[in-house]
Amino acid sequence: MPERRLNRSQTAARLRELGIENSRGPAFAYAEDLRDVAYDFHVHRRHQLLYATRGAARLETKDALFLLPPQRAAWIPAGVRHATRANGAEIVSLYFDRRLAPALREVRVFDVPVLLREMIVYSRRWPQSPKGHGPAAVTYFRALLGVATELMQHRPAYELPRPGSETTARAVDWLLAHVATADLAGAAQHARTSPRTLRRRLESELGLHFRALLTQARIQRAIELLAHSSRSVLDVAVEVGFHSQSAFTQAFRRSTGQTPRGFRRALLGA
């Protein structure tokens, strides 16, 4: 089924229909299948912890674009404008009263070990409710927050700068979909501009040369493949566009601080 992108008014109407802002109590969970819908920019009165139990979600803020496979979660402070979309993702979002949760002012994306993943999945027993939940739920969500808050202190490089214009956004979307074969000419053609103009836009809007942006996109895609498949490191390197395993390993280490094998071991042993 093709993805249905909601505009701003449709997004606001859907969120009202879901009752996200009408729930009572200090915290609750909401599970959603995002396979056929993408939300435009919006805000919540509560803090949100966004996690994809399956698939990979994409989170956008005014400054950055974050890719969220099941090994990562995003903390979105109350009042921060953001948009979410995904292809084949199943989402669990936890919403916290401002008084219960840490007072961060910016989005944090962080690694999710098995313990936190299971806590997030289990929290679905306390969905949004106009009546709220009892003390057991409050105790549970406080414990979950304690684990998540500690993990937020480590901030891996899991973001791509967000384009400031529609032209550049089209180029970046195309690049993300064609990381193995993308080049400046192809991105410019998709964005309906010239390579020279696109290069200038990337540098002014994102602060990156095309090659650096492509490398970041390839690493993001490689992380998803390492996490979701049993492909060898060499196969992953080739699939995302690297011509040798050594070049892939060097680029991966510069971006994440780990080798591809070390990253996969950490996930399996988390």
N, C-alpha and C positions, 0 to 999 in steps of 0.2 A: 504494500500500500504506500503511495507516495506521501511524503511528509507534508503536513498542512501547517503553513506558517501563519500564526495569528498576528494581527496588527495590534497596536497598543490598546485600543478600545476593546477588541475581542479578548485580549489577554486579561484585562481588568475584569471583564464580564465573567470569564471562565473561573478566575480566582474567587470571585464573589460566589459563584455557583458552587464551588468546591467547599466553601465555608472556612477557608484557611484563616481568615482574619476574625472569624466569629467564635472560634473555639476558646474555651476557658481553661484555667489552670496554668501552671508555670511551664509545662512542656507537653508535647505530643508528637506522634509520628504520622507521616502521610506517605503512602506507597502509591506510585503512579507508573504507568506504562507510557513512555515517551516515544514509542515507535512511530506514531503518526501525527505528532504535533510538536511545534516549536513555539516557545513563548517569546514575545517581544520584550523590550526593556520594561521593568516594573520594580517595585520596592515592597518590602514587608515591614510591618511594625515590630515583628519579632526577629531575633537572630535565626539563621537557618544553617543547618549542616546538611549539605547535599552529597549524596552517595549513590553511585550506580552499582546495583547488585549484579547486573548483567549488561553487557554492551559498554559503550563509551559515551559519556555525556560531554557536551561542549558548553562551557560557561563563558560568557562575555561580560566584561565591565567596560567602563569608559576608557580604561587604559590598557587592558590586556585580554587575551583569549587563552583559556585554560582547557586542556584536554583531560578528561577524568575517566580512565578505565577503573575497574574494581579495586585496583591497588591504591587509589587515591580518593580523598574526600576534600570538599571545599567548605570552609567556614565563611559565611556571608553575613556580615554584621547588619543589624537592623538599619533600614534607611539607605542602604547601598543599592544603586540602580544596577540591575543585571538582567541578562537574557539567557535562556537555556534552550538547547536543542540537542537532539540525539537521533541516531539511526539504530533502532533495535535495542534501545536502552531501557532497563527497568530501574526505576529510581525509588529510593527511600529518602525522604527529607525529614529531618527532625527540626522542630521549631521551639525556641526557648524564649521565655520572658526575659526582657532586658536585665531585670534584677537578679535573675538566676545565673546568667551566663557571663563570661569574661567580656569586658568592655573594649574590644578591639575595634579599630576604625577602618581596617582594610581587609580585603579578602585574603585568606590564607589557604593554600593548598598543601596537603601533607600526606605522607604515606599512611596506609591503613593496615596494621597487622591483623592476624587472624582474630585476636581477642576483641578488638574494636569492631571488626566486621560482624562477628557473632552478636555483639551487644546491640549493634544497629539493627540487625535483622530481627532480634528478639523484641526490640522496642516497638515493633509493629502491633503488639498486643494492646498498645495504648494509642489508638488513632485520635484524630480530631473529634472533639465532642463539645456541644454547647454547655454541658454540665461539668466538664473537667474530669479529673481522675483523683483517686485517693492518695494517701501518703506513701504507699508502696511505689507508685509511679514516680513520685517526686524523689524518693530515695534512689531509685534506679537511674533516673535521668541525671541526678547529681553525680553518681558514680561514673556514668558514661562521660559526662563533661570533664571529670577529673582526668580520665584517660586521654580524651581528645585534646585537652588543653596542654598537657605535657607534650604530646606529639606535634602540636602546632609550633613548638619552639624551634623545630628543625624545618627549614624551608628549602626544599629541593627546587631546582630550576625547572619548573613544569609549566611555564607559561610562554606564550608568544605575544608580542606587542599587538594591540588591536589597531587596525587601520582607521584612519580618520576620515576617509572619503569612500564613496560607493565604488569608485573606480579601483582603488587599491584593495578594497574588500573583495571584489570579484577576482582580482588576481590572486589574493591569498587563498580564497576558497578553492580555486582551481589548482593552486600549488599543493594544498593539503590533500587533494584527491589524486594527484599525479606525482607524488614525491620521487618515485624512482626515475621518471623520465622528464620531469619538469625542467624547462629552461626559460630564460628571460623572454625570448621571442614568443614562446607559447603562452606565457602568462600575460604578456602585453596584448596578444591577439584576443585572448579571452576577455580581458578588461577593456577591450576596444580603445586602445591607446597605442602609442609608439613605445618601443623598448627604452628609448632615451627618456621619455616622459615618465614611464613607470619607474625606471631606476631613480630618477630625481624624487618622485613621490615616496618611494620606499625609504629613502634616506631622510627626507624631511618629516614624514609622518611616523615612521617606526624607528628611525635612527640606525637602520641596518642596510648593508649592501644586500643585493639579491642572493648572493652565494651564502652569506651568513644566515639569512632567513631560511633558505632551502635546507641548510644543514640542521638548523633547529627543528624544522618540520620533519625531517627524516629521523631524527633522534626520537621525537615524540611518537612517530609511527612505529619505530623499532621497539620502544618500550611496550606498546600495546601487543605487538607480536610476541615478544619475549614472555609477556605475562599470560597470553591466551593460547599459545600454541606450543607444540613440542618441536618446532623447527630448530635446526641447529643454528648456532650463532652465524656461521657462514651463510646459510640460507637466508636468514633475516637480513644480514648485511646486503646481500645481492638484491633482495626484494625491495629494500628501501632506497637502492640506488648507489651503494658503495661498491667500488670495483675490487676491493680486497678486504679481508677480515681485519688486517692490521690497521688500515685506515679507519674502518668502522670502530674498532676498539678505542683508538686514540680519540676520535670525535666523541664517542659515548662517554669516555672517562672525563673529558673536559667539561661536558655538559652536566653530568650527574655525580661525578666524583667516584664512580664505580666502573669496573669493567662490565660488559654485558653478562658474562657468566656470574660475576659477583652479584649483580643485580638480581638475576634469576634465583640464585641460591638464597639470597636474602628474602625473596618473596616466598619461596617454598618453606623456608625455615621460620618465617615470621610467626 
